[in-house]
Amino acid sequence: MTITKDAEEVLVFLYKEYTKPDFVGLSLEQIHKITSWASDRISRAIAYLYQNKFISLEGDTNFFKGFIIMGLLPEGVNTVENKNKFKKHFNHVIDLKFYQFSWGASEK
């Protein structure tokens, strides 16, 4: 996978989690548990999302190791919800209802 594809998956997953009423944030450890990705792979995806102003972080924003994703910023929400914006960043459009994650975390 590429960094952009990983970032796309994390963004879509985060969007789905963020829209739930009980969302309180996601840590590196939680994302690792969900995806089984190496921490460096997660950190690169998070760096991409943070630097593009898609997500709000608390913690290490230099090396993206000890952080908590607090939520989506307006740019992140707009990118997921607007097909043209999503295509601009990720080179294709998605249907949130049918999105399949490479790690198998699709909604039932």
C-alpha positions, 0 to 999 in steps of 0.5 A: 500500500501507499501512504496515500491509500493508507491515509485514505483508509484511516480517514474513512474509518475515522469519519465513520467512528467520528459520526458515532455519538460515543467517539472520544478519540483514537490513539496509535495503539487503538489504530494498530489493534484495528489495522494490525499495521506497523506503527511507522505505517500508521504514523506516516498515514497520520502525518499525511492527514494532519499535514493536509488539515484533515484531523485534529491531534493531541500529543506528538505532532513532530514524529506522530508516535504518541498521539490521540486523534481528537476528531476530524477538522472541517477539511476532513469532513468536507473531503469525505462527504464531497466526491470531487474533493475526495477525488482531488486528494485520493484520485477516485471517488468512494461510496461510504456505504460500501467502502471495504477496508484492507484490514476487514473493518467494514461496517455490518 
